[in-house]
């Protein structure tokens, strides 16, 4: 695996897709304690997973109630 921006974005998309398919955050196929490639993959996979979760949570926030007059 090349540790570059293109790979980071691809792995990040994998993390987003994993969240959207219902996979838990600890389902990363990368090892956070592994070699440099594994750590890189873990970091960007988790970033994508977390971003997808945040987007989903933001979409669920209900707007504030209107006082209306």
Biopython code that builds the backbone (N, CA, C, O; Angstrom):
import numpy as np
from Bio.PDB.StructureBuilder import StructureBuilder

atoms = [
    (1, "UNK", "N", (0.854, -1.166, 0.000)),
    (1, "UNK", "CA", (0.000, 0.000, 0.000)),
    (1, "UNK", "C", (0.904, 1.235, 0.000)),
    (1, "UNK", "O", (1.873, 1.308, 0.756)),
    (2, "UNK", "N", (0.576, 2.195, -0.854)),
    (2, "UNK", "CA", (1.314, 3.443, -0.839)),
    (2, "UNK", "C", (0.650, 4.384, 0.156)),
    (2, "UNK", "O", (-0.571, 4.543, 0.152)),
    (3, "UNK", "N", (1.446, 4.996, 0.996)),
    (3, "UNK", "CA", (0.914, 5.883, 2.026)),
    (3, "UNK", "C", (0.849, 7.296, 1.455)),
    (3, "UNK", "O", (1.718, 8.127, 1.717)),
    (4, "UNK", "N", (-0.192, 7.551, 0.675)),
    (4, "UNK", "CA", (-0.358, 8.859, 0.064)),
    (4, "UNK", "C", (-1.811, 9.310, 0.160)),
    (4, "UNK", "O", (-2.667, 8.593, 0.677)),
    (5, "UNK", "N", (-2.068, 10.499, -0.341)),
    (5, "UNK", "CA", (-3.410, 11.080, -0.241)),
    (5, "UNK", "C", (-4.462, 10.229, -0.954)),
    (5, "UNK", "O", (-5.561, 10.033, -0.436)),
    (6, "UNK", "N", (-4.128, 9.734, -2.123)),
    (6, "UNK", "CA", (-5.077, 8.926, -2.887)),
    (6, "UNK", "C", (-5.487, 7.679, -2.104)),
    (6, "UNK", "O", (-6.668, 7.337, -2.046)),
    (7, "UNK", "N", (-4.525, 7.016, -1.514)),
    (7, "UNK", "CA", (-4.817, 5.830, -0.716)),
    (7, "UNK", "C", (-5.619, 6.204, 0.523)),
    (7, "UNK", "O", (-6.550, 5.494, 0.903)),
    (8, "UNK", "N", (-5.260, 7.314, 1.149)),
    (8, "UNK", "CA", (-5.983, 7.762, 2.343)),
    (8, "UNK", "C", (-7.453, 8.004, 2.020)),
    (8, "UNK", "O", (-8.329, 7.603, 2.787)),
    (9, "UNK", "N", (-7.730, 8.649, 0.900)),
    (9, "UNK", "CA", (-9.119, 8.919, 0.525)),
    (9, "UNK", "C", (-9.875, 7.631, 0.206)),
    (9, "UNK", "O", (-11.052, 7.501, 0.542)),
    (10, "UNK", "N", (-9.203, 6.684, -0.439)),
    (10, "UNK", "CA", (-9.832, 5.400, -0.762)),
    (10, "UNK", "C", (-10.178, 4.633, 0.515)),
    (10, "UNK", "O", (-11.269, 4.078, 0.640)),
    (11, "UNK", "N", (-9.239, 4.609, 1.455)),
    (11, "UNK", "CA", (-9.467, 3.894, 2.714)),
    (11, "UNK", "C", (-10.549, 4.604, 3.534)),
    (11, "UNK", "O", (-11.358, 3.963, 4.204)),
    (12, "UNK", "N", (-10.547, 5.916, 3.469)),
    (12, "UNK", "CA", (-11.575, 6.691, 4.165)),
    (12, "UNK", "C", (-12.965, 6.341, 3.615)),
    (12, "UNK", "O", (-13.918, 6.212, 4.383)),
    (13, "UNK", "N", (-13.084, 6.192, 2.313)),
    (13, "UNK", "CA", (-14.353, 5.801, 1.700)),
    (13, "UNK", "C", (-14.771, 4.394, 2.146)),
    (13, "UNK", "O", (-15.959, 4.117, 2.307)),
    (14, "UNK", "N", (-13.793, 3.513, 2.344)),
    (14, "UNK", "CA", (-14.100, 2.176, 2.853)),
    (14, "UNK", "C", (-14.717, 2.272, 4.241)),
    (14, "UNK", "O", (-15.673, 1.563, 4.554)),
    (15, "UNK", "N", (-14.169, 3.150, 5.068)),
    (15, "UNK", "CA", (-14.710, 3.345, 6.412)),
    (15, "UNK", "C", (-16.123, 3.892, 6.379)),
    (15, "UNK", "O", (-16.979, 3.453, 7.147)),
    (16, "UNK", "N", (-16.373, 4.847, 5.495)),
    (16, "UNK", "CA", (-17.720, 5.403, 5.361)),
    (16, "UNK", "C", (-18.708, 4.327, 4.916)),
    (16, "UNK", "O", (-19.813, 4.222, 5.450)),
    (17, "UNK", "N", (-18.297, 3.534, 3.938)),
    (17, "UNK", "CA", (-19.162, 2.468, 3.440)),
    (17, "UNK", "C", (-19.439, 1.442, 4.530)),
    (17, "UNK", "O", (-20.545, 0.908, 4.619)),
    (18, "UNK", "N", (-18.443, 1.169, 5.352)),
    (18, "UNK", "CA", (-18.626, 0.212, 6.448)),
    (18, "UNK", "C", (-19.662, 0.726, 7.434)),
    (18, "UNK", "O", (-20.515, -0.037, 7.886)),
    (19, "UNK", "N", (-19.600, 2.004, 7.773)),
    (19, "UNK", "CA", (-20.597, 2.567, 8.699)),
    (19, "UNK", "C", (-21.989, 2.471, 8.084)),
    (19, "UNK", "O", (-22.946, 2.069, 8.745)),
    (20, "UNK", "N", (-22.090, 2.842, 6.822)),
    (20, "UNK", "CA", (-23.387, 2.838, 6.156)),
    (20, "UNK", "C", (-23.976, 1.438, 6.026)),
    (20, "UNK", "O", (-25.194, 1.287, 5.930)),
    (21, "UNK", "N", (-23.130, 0.420, 6.021)),
    (21, "UNK", "CA", (-23.640, -0.947, 5.957)),
    (21, "UNK", "C", (-23.868, -1.534, 7.351)),
    (21, "UNK", "O", (-24.247, -2.698, 7.487)),
    (22, "UNK", "N", (-23.634, -0.717, 8.390)),
    (22, "UNK", "CA", (-23.943, -1.149, 9.746)),
    (22, "UNK", "C", (-22.795, -1.763, 10.519)),
    (22, "UNK", "O", (-22.998, -2.285, 11.615)),
    (23, "UNK", "N", (-21.596, -1.711, 9.970)),
    (23, "UNK", "CA", (-20.449, -2.280, 10.675)),
    (23, "UNK", "C", (-20.048, -1.403, 11.861)),
    (23, "UNK", "O", (-20.072, -0.177, 11.752)),
    (24, "UNK", "N", (-19.682, -2.007, 12.986)),
    (24, "UNK", "CA", (-19.244, -1.231, 14.148)),
    (24, "UNK", "C", (-17.838, -0.662, 13.922)),
    (24, "UNK", "O", (-17.108, -1.116, 13.041)),
    (25, "UNK", "N", (-17.477, 0.322, 14.717)),
    (25, "UNK", "CA", (-16.184, 0.970, 14.590)),
    (25, "UNK", "C", (-15.000, 0.045, 14.800)),
    (25, "UNK", "O", (-13.910, 0.309, 14.293)),
    (26, "UNK", "N", (-15.199, -1.018, 15.529)),
    (26, "UNK", "CA", (-14.077, -1.933, 15.773)),
    (26, "UNK", "C", (-13.966, -3.006, 14.683)),
    (26, "UNK", "O", (-13.242, -3.986, 14.855)),
    (27, "UNK", "N", (-14.671, -2.830, 13.577)),
    (27, "UNK", "CA", (-14.626, -3.790, 12.487)),
    (27, "UNK", "C", (-13.574, -3.445, 11.431)),
    (27, "UNK", "O", (-13.561, -4.030, 10.348)),
    (28, "UNK", "N", (-12.709, -2.511, 11.746)),
    (28, "UNK", "CA", (-11.685, -2.106, 10.787)),
    (28, "UNK", "C", (-10.834, -3.298, 10.367)),
    (28, "UNK", "O", (-10.418, -4.092, 11.211)),
    (29, "UNK", "N", (-10.571, -3.429, 9.063)),
    (29, "UNK", "CA", (-9.714, -4.519, 8.607)),
    (29, "UNK", "C", (-8.227, -4.224, 8.834)),
    (29, "UNK", "O", (-7.371, -5.047, 8.508)),
    (30, "UNK", "N", (-7.929, -3.070, 9.383)),
    (30, "UNK", "CA", (-6.546, -2.665, 9.625)),
    (30, "UNK", "C", (-6.232, -2.744, 11.118)),
    (30, "UNK", "O", (-7.123, -2.618, 11.958)),
    (31, "UNK", "N", (-4.974, -2.950, 11.428)),
    (31, "UNK", "CA", (-4.520, -3.110, 12.805)),
    (31, "UNK", "C", (-3.853, -1.820, 13.280)),
    (31, "UNK", "O", (-2.839, -1.398, 12.723)),
    (32, "UNK", "N", (-4.418, -1.205, 14.297)),
    (32, "UNK", "CA", (-3.859, 0.068, 14.771)),
    (32, "UNK", "C", (-2.493, -0.094, 15.418)),
    (32, "UNK", "O", (-1.772, 0.887, 15.596)),
    (33, "UNK", "N", (-2.134, -1.310, 15.769)),
    (33, "UNK", "CA", (-0.828, -1.562, 16.392)),
    (33, "UNK", "C", (0.138, -2.263, 15.436)),
    (33, "UNK", "O", (1.224, -2.683, 15.836)),
    (34, "UNK", "N", (-0.267, -2.384, 14.178)),
    (34, "UNK", "CA", (0.557, -3.086, 13.201)),
    (34, "UNK", "C", (1.678, -2.219, 12.652)),
    (34, "UNK", "O", (2.079, -1.230, 13.265)),
    (35, "UNK", "N", (2.169, -2.606, 11.494)),
    (35, "UNK", "CA", (3.239, -1.846, 10.851)),
    (35, "UNK", "C", (2.690, -0.504, 10.340)),
    (35, "UNK", "O", (1.511, -0.198, 10.518)),
    (36, "UNK", "N", (3.544, 0.271, 9.718)),
    (36, "UNK", "CA", (3.157, 1.616, 9.272)),
    (36, "UNK", "C", (1.953, 1.582, 8.326)),
    (36, "UNK", "O", (1.072, 2.437, 8.421)),
    (37, "UNK", "N", (1.908, 0.616, 7.426)),
    (37, "UNK", "CA", (0.786, 0.517, 6.496)),
    (37, "UNK", "C", (-0.516, 0.210, 7.223)),
    (37, "UNK", "O", (-1.551, 0.803, 6.921)),
    (38, "UNK", "N", (-0.471, -0.708, 8.175)),
    (38, "UNK", "CA", (-1.656, -1.052, 8.948)),
    (38, "UNK", "C", (-2.147, 0.140, 9.775)),
    (38, "UNK", "O", (-3.348, 0.401, 9.838)),
    (39, "UNK", "N", (-1.232, 0.850, 10.398)),
    (39, "UNK", "CA", (-1.606, 2.022, 11.196)),
    (39, "UNK", "C", (-2.213, 3.114, 10.314)),
    (39, "UNK", "O", (-3.194, 3.757, 10.690)),
    (40, "UNK", "N", (-1.624, 3.312, 9.147)),
    (40, "UNK", "CA", (-2.140, 4.278, 8.185)),
    (40, "UNK", "C", (-3.567, 3.902, 7.791)),
    (40, "UNK", "O", (-4.470, 4.738, 7.829)),
    (41, "UNK", "N", (-3.759, 2.643, 7.415)),
    (41, "UNK", "CA", (-5.080, 2.172, 7.033)),
    (41, "UNK", "C", (-6.081, 2.319, 8.155)),
    (41, "UNK", "O", (-7.212, 2.752, 7.933)),
    (42, "UNK", "N", (-5.673, 1.961, 9.357)),
    (42, "UNK", "CA", (-6.570, 2.070, 10.505)),
    (42, "UNK", "C", (-6.991, 3.520, 10.740)),
    (42, "UNK", "O", (-8.166, 3.811, 10.962)),
    (43, "UNK", "N", (-6.017, 4.415, 10.687)),
    (43, "UNK", "CA", (-6.302, 5.830, 10.943)),
    (43, "UNK", "C", (-7.332, 6.379, 9.954)),
    (43, "UNK", "O", (-8.303, 7.018, 10.358)),
    (44, "UNK", "N", (-7.120, 6.133, 8.673)),
    (44, "UNK", "CA", (-8.020, 6.705, 7.674)),
    (44, "UNK", "C", (-9.332, 5.942, 7.556)),
    (44, "UNK", "O", (-10.350, 6.538, 7.203)),
    (45, "UNK", "N", (-9.341, 4.647, 7.838)),
    (45, "UNK", "CA", (-10.593, 3.898, 7.872)),
    (45, "UNK", "C", (-11.467, 4.434, 9.001)),
    (45, "UNK", "O", (-12.660, 4.673, 8.815)),
    (46, "UNK", "N", (-10.861, 4.621, 10.177)),
    (46, "UNK", "CA", (-11.616, 5.144, 11.321)),
    (46, "UNK", "C", (-12.083, 6.576, 11.068)),
    (46, "UNK", "O", (-13.180, 6.953, 11.481)),
    (47, "UNK", "N", (-11.266, 7.364, 10.398)),
    (47, "UNK", "CA", (-11.672, 8.731, 10.066)),
    (47, "UNK", "C", (-12.924, 8.703, 9.191)),
    (47, "UNK", "O", (-13.876, 9.441, 9.445)),
    (48, "UNK", "N", (-12.924, 7.865, 8.177)),
    (48, "UNK", "CA", (-14.100, 7.743, 7.313)),
    (48, "UNK", "C", (-15.314, 7.239, 8.066)),
    (48, "UNK", "O", (-16.418, 7.750, 7.880)),
    (49, "UNK", "N", (-15.121, 6.239, 8.916)),
    (49, "UNK", "CA", (-16.228, 5.677, 9.706)),
    (49, "UNK", "C", (-16.812, 6.755, 10.618)),
    (49, "UNK", "O", (-18.030, 6.903, 10.717)),
    (50, "UNK", "N", (-15.932, 7.507, 11.285)),
    (50, "UNK", "CA", (-16.377, 8.562, 12.201)),
    (50, "UNK", "C", (-17.089, 9.681, 11.459)),
    (50, "UNK", "O", (-18.088, 10.213, 11.943)),
    (51, "UNK", "N", (-16.583, 10.040, 10.293)),
    (51, "UNK", "CA", (-17.229, 11.089, 9.503)),
    (51, "UNK", "C", (-18.632, 10.664, 9.099)),
    (51, "UNK", "O", (-19.564, 11.466, 9.173)),
    (52, "UNK", "N", (-18.797, 9.425, 8.676)),
    (52, "UNK", "CA", (-20.115, 8.924, 8.281)),
    (52, "UNK", "C", (-21.062, 8.917, 9.472)),
    (52, "UNK", "O", (-22.239, 9.251, 9.330)),
    (53, "UNK", "N", (-20.561, 8.538, 10.643)),
    (53, "UNK", "CA", (-21.401, 8.538, 11.844)),
    (53, "UNK", "C", (-21.835, 9.952, 12.201)),
    (53, "UNK", "O", (-22.997, 10.180, 12.538)),
    (54, "UNK", "N", (-20.910, 10.901, 12.128)),
    (54, "UNK", "CA", (-21.241, 12.291, 12.433)),
    (54, "UNK", "C", (-22.273, 12.841, 11.458)),
    (54, "UNK", "O", (-23.206, 13.536, 11.858)),
    (55, "UNK", "N", (-22.103, 12.527, 10.181)),
    (55, "UNK", "CA", (-23.069, 12.973, 9.176)),
    (55, "UNK", "C", (-24.447, 12.391, 9.458)),
    (55, "UNK", "O", (-25.454, 13.086, 9.321)),
    (56, "UNK", "N", (-24.499, 11.135, 9.846)),
    (56, "UNK", "CA", (-25.781, 10.491, 10.144)),
    (56, "UNK", "C", (-26.418, 11.114, 11.381)),
    (56, "UNK", "O", (-27.630, 11.331, 11.411)),
    (57, "UNK", "N", (-25.619, 11.402, 12.393)),
    (57, "UNK", "CA", (-26.150, 12.021, 13.611)),
    (57, "UNK", "C", (-26.638, 13.433, 13.338)),
    (57, "UNK", "O", (-27.676, 13.841, 13.858)),
    (58, "UNK", "N", (-25.899, 14.185, 12.524)),
    (58, "UNK", "CA", (-26.320, 15.547, 12.183)),
    (58, "UNK", "C", (-27.633, 15.540, 11.411)),
    (58, "UNK", "O", (-28.447, 16.449, 11.574)),
    (59, "UNK", "N", (-27.848, 14.545, 10.586)),
    (59, "UNK", "CA", (-29.077, 14.442, 9.804)),
    (59, "UNK", "C", (-30.277, 14.134, 10.693)),
    (59, "UNK", "O", (-31.414, 14.426, 10.322)),
    (60, "UNK", "N", (-30.034, 13.548, 11.860)),
    (60, "UNK", "CA", (-31.124, 13.183, 12.765)),
    (60, "UNK", "C", (-31.513, 14.299, 13.713)),
    (60, "UNK", "O", (-32.545, 14.203, 14.377)),
    (61, "UNK", "N", (-30.716, 15.355, 13.795)),
    (61, "UNK", "CA", (-31.009, 16.454, 14.712)),
    (61, "UNK", "C", (-32.267, 17.164, 14.234)),
    (61, "UNK", "O", (-32.369, 17.577, 13.079)),
    (62, "UNK", "N", (-33.218, 17.295, 15.146)),
    (62, "UNK", "CA", (-34.470, 17.954, 14.793)),
    (62, "UNK", "C", (-34.303, 19.463, 14.949)),
    (62, "UNK", "O", (-33.603, 19.921, 15.852)),
    (63, "UNK", "N", (-34.948, 20.243, 14.066)),
    (63, "UNK", "CA", (-34.849, 21.693, 14.194)),
    (63, "UNK", "C", (-35.533, 22.173, 15.466)),
    (63, "UNK", "O", (-36.448, 21.528, 15.977)),
    (64, "UNK", "N", (-35.075, 23.312, 15.966)),
    (64, "UNK", "CA", (-35.661, 23.885, 17.184)),
    (64, "UNK", "C", (-37.129, 24.220, 16.943)),
    (64, "UNK", "O", (-37.518, 24.594, 15.836)),
    (65, "UNK", "N", (-37.925, 24.084, 17.977)),
    (65, "UNK", "CA", (-39.347, 24.365, 17.872)),
    (65, "UNK", "C", (-39.567, 25.859, 17.669)),
    (65, "UNK", "O", (-38.884, 26.683, 18.279)),
    (66, "UNK", "N", (-40.495, 26.193, 16.835)),
    (66, "UNK", "CA", (-40.823, 27.597, 16.567)),
    (66, "UNK", "C", (-41.834, 28.073, 17.599)),
    (66, "UNK", "O", (-42.754, 27.338, 17.960)),
    (67, "UNK", "N", (-41.664, 29.295, 18.070)),
    (67, "UNK", "CA", (-42.640, 29.844, 19.018)),
    (67, "UNK", "C", (-43.856, 30.328, 18.291)),
    (67, "UNK", "O", (-44.940, 30.362, 18.872)),
    (68, "UNK", "N", (-43.721, 30.709, 17.029)),
    (68, "UNK", "CA", (-44.843, 31.111, 16.190)),
    (68, "UNK", "C", (-45.715, 32.197, 16.818)),
    (68, "UNK", "O", (-45.963, 32.180, 18.023)),
    (69, "UNK", "N", (-46.158, 33.099, 16.035)),
    (69, "UNK", "CA", (-47.067, 34.176, 16.518)),
    (69, "UNK", "C", (-48.223, 34.314, 15.612)),
    (69, "UNK", "O", (-49.091, 35.156, 15.842)),
]
sb = StructureBuilder()
sb.init_structure("model")
sb.init_model(0)
sb.init_chain("A")
sb.init_seg("    ")
for serial, (resi, resn, name, xyz) in enumerate(atoms, 1):
    if name == "N":
        sb.init_residue(resn, " ", resi, " ")
    sb.init_atom(name, np.array(xyz, "f"), 0.0, 1.0, " ", f" {name:<3s}", serial, name[0])
structure = sb.get_structure()
